[in-house]
Structures are given as structure tokens and as C-alpha cells.
């Protein structure tokens, strides 16, 4: 009987050490789980911030592009190297309006690459390019739009 009590005592000690090991593992897992929950909350907040900033950026891009005017039929290679100077001098002539002060653009550029002089197309002289402009003054933009209709 003494041996059975000794073996039970040994098994109990072994179980206690196993339980203590499991408890330390569970404690470690709980700590890691808490850390992961905090990181998940931070990640969700960042995702919400990112969605908000993306929608804000999309709105800003849309508002920025609304003021653009697309010009069609600009004779190829007429603009030279400075589209802004070309349009500042050409638009008043074409619209027969006196823009005083002269037209100013936030930007003015052609769309697409320039055609080279050694193009194989025979009708290159009649080819037209496109451009995008954004006038600085809103009223001048409106005047250009009204005249284009």
C-alpha cells in the first residue's frame, strides 16, 4: 500500500508540473492574443483612415479635373515647345475676345506624343492634336466654354 501511495504521489507531482506548464503556456497565449487584438484594432483604424483619405483624394482629383478644358483640332507642331504661350496668343484670336489681362493657365499641355517629322503618313500636315488647359481665372474658363458651344 505504501508503494501505491508513493506512485500516486509521484503521478500527482507529475500532473502538477504538467498543469503548471500548461498554465504558463495559456498565460503566454493570452498575452499574445491581447497583443494581437490591440494590433488588429490599430489596423482597423488605419484601414478606416486609408478609406477616408482615398475618398478625399478621389474627390480632390475630380474637382481638379472638372475645371480642365479639352482642346481638339490644334494643328500638329503649331504649338512649338510652349503650349501655354501658343494658347495665350492663339485663343484670343480664335475667340475674338480681348482677354485683358492675358490668359493665364495653371497648366496647358498636349495629349499624346508629338508626331515626328519623318512620319510615313502623307496627310501629317492636316493632322491635329489634342490639348488640355486649366485657366487660372474661372470666369475666363467660362468664357472659353461658352464660345466653344
C-alpha positions as semicolon CSV with decimal commas, in nm:
position;residue;x (nm);y (nm);z (nm)
1;X;0,000;0,000;0,000
2;X;0,290;0,226;0,071
3;X;0,414;0,179;-0,284
4;X;0,075;0,266;-0,431
5;X;0,066;0,588;-0,227
6;X;0,417;0,670;-0,343
7;X;0,324;0,607;-0,704
8;X;0,010;0,821;-0,665
9;X;0,217;1,097;-0,510
10;X;0,465;1,081;-0,798
11;X;0,185;1,089;-1,054
12;X;0,022;1,382;-0,876
13;X;0,352;1,572;-0,877
14;X;0,394;1,494;-1,246
15;X;0,041;1,615;-1,319
16;X;0,102;1,931;-1,119
17;X;0,415;2,007;-1,316
18;X;0,225;1,939;-1,642
19;X;-0,059;2,166;-1,527
20;X;0,192;2,438;-1,431
21;X;0,347;2,409;-1,779
22;X;0,004;2,433;-1,941
23;X;-0,083;2,733;-1,725
24;X;0,232;2,915;-1,831
25;X;0,158;2,831;-2,195
26;X;-0,202;2,956;-2,162
27;X;-0,078;3,275;-1,994
28;X;0,168;3,333;-2,278
29;X;-0,104;3,267;-2,536
30;X;-0,342;3,508;-2,361
31;X;-0,075;3,778;-2,363
32;X;-0,004;3,725;-2,732
33;X;-0,377;3,721;-2,806
34;X;-0,419;4,053;-2,624
35;X;-0,131;4,198;-2,823
36;X;-0,287;4,074;-3,149
37;X;-0,623;4,227;-3,055
38;X;-0,456;4,563;-2,998
39;X;-0,274;4,536;-3,331
40;X;-0,599;4,438;-3,503
41;X;-0,776;4,744;-3,360
42;X;-0,492;4,968;-3,478
43;X;-0,503;4,803;-3,820
44;X;-0,880;4,856;-3,847
45;X;-0,839;5,224;-3,753
46;X;-0,569;5,262;-4,018
47;X;-0,791;5,091;-4,276
48;X;-1,070;5,337;-4,196
49;X;-0,827;5,628;-4,222
50;X;-0,699;5,494;-4,553
51;X;-1,052;5,463;-4,694
52;X;-1,132;5,817;-4,581
53;X;-0,813;5,955;-4,737
54;X;-0,873;5,765;-5,061
55;X;-1,224;5,906;-5,092
56;X;-1,092;6,252;-5,015
57;X;-0,819;6,214;-5,279
58;X;-1,072;6,094;-5,535
59;X;-1,289;6,397;-5,463
60;X;-0,994;6,632;-5,496
61;X;-0,891;6,474;-5,828
62;X;-1,247;6,501;-5,959
63;X;-1,275;6,867;-5,861
64;X;-0,936;6,938;-6,012
65;X;-1,029;6,775;-6,343
66;X;-1,368;6,947;-6,367
67;X;-1,200;7,277;-6,448
68;X;-0,996;7,127;-6,732
69;X;-1,085;7,216;-7,089
70;X;-1,000;6,971;-7,365
71;X;-0,895;7,136;-7,689
72;X;-0,938;6,945;-8,012
73;X;-0,804;7,023;-8,356
74;X;-0,480;7,201;-8,272
75;X;-0,267;7,176;-8,588
76;X;0,022;6,937;-8,533
77;X;0,353;7,103;-8,436
78;X;0,196;7,452;-8,430
79;X;0,237;7,489;-8,055
80;X;0,613;7,463;-8,069
81;X;0,772;7,392;-7,734
82;X;0,548;7,616;-7,520
83;X;0,179;7,525;-7,529
84;X;0,091;7,798;-7,277
85;X;0,244;8,077;-7,482
86;X;0,088;7,938;-7,800
87;X;-0,260;7,927;-7,648
88;X;-0,224;8,266;-7,477
89;X;-0,169;8,422;-7,818
90;X;-0,397;8,198;-8,026
91;X;-0,715;8,170;-7,816
92;X;-0,788;8,546;-7,816
93;X;-0,757;8,547;-8,197
94;X;-0,982;8,243;-8,239
95;X;-1,248;8,362;-7,996
96;X;-1,229;8,731;-8,098
97;X;-1,230;8,820;-7,729
98;X;-0,988;9,059;-7,569
99;X;-0,858;8,881;-7,264
100;X;-0,730;9,164;-7,051
101;X;-0,524;9,072;-6,853
102;X;-0,391;8,798;-7,082
103;X;-0,489;8,438;-7,031
104;X;-0,301;8,254;-6,760
105;X;-0,305;7,880;-6,719
106;X;-0,232;7,659;-6,425
107;X;-0,128;7,414;-6,692
108;X;-0,157;7,364;-7,063
109;X;-0,018;7,061;-7,239
110;X;-0,079;6,837;-7,534
111;X;-0,225;6,490;-7,504
112;X;-0,019;6,213;-7,652
113;X;0,323;6,214;-7,816
114;X;0,424;6,453;-8,090
115;X;0,432;6,312;-8,440
116;X;0,780;6,305;-8,582
117;X;0,865;6,496;-8,899
118;X;0,960;6,174;-9,075
119;X;0,619;6,016;-9,026
120;X;0,506;5,785;-9,303
121;X;0,161;5,945;-9,312
122;X;0,116;6,168;-9,618
123;X;-0,155;6,379;-9,454
124;X;0,052;6,476;-9,150
125;X;0,020;6,847;-9,225
126;X;-0,355;6,820;-9,176
127;X;-0,330;6,605;-8,863
128;X;-0,449;6,768;-8,543
129;X;-0,351;6,705;-8,185
130;X;-0,540;6,749;-7,860
131;X;-0,455;6,955;-7,557
132;X;-0,568;7,010;-7,201
133;X;-0,577;7,351;-7,036
134;X;-0,676;7,475;-6,695
135;X;-0,720;7,852;-6,685
136;X;-0,631;8,029;-6,361
137;X;-0,941;8,251;-6,371
138;X;-1,274;8,072;-6,354
139;X;-1,457;8,345;-6,548
140;X;-1,215;8,311;-6,839
141;X;-1,275;7,937;-6,834
142;X;-1,650;8,005;-6,855
143;X;-1,598;8,247;-7,145
144;X;-1,395;7,990;-7,336
145;X;-1,659;7,723;-7,271
146;X;-1,945;7,950;-7,384
147;X;-1,764;8,039;-7,704
148;X;-1,686;7,676;-7,777
149;X;-2,053;7,576;-7,779
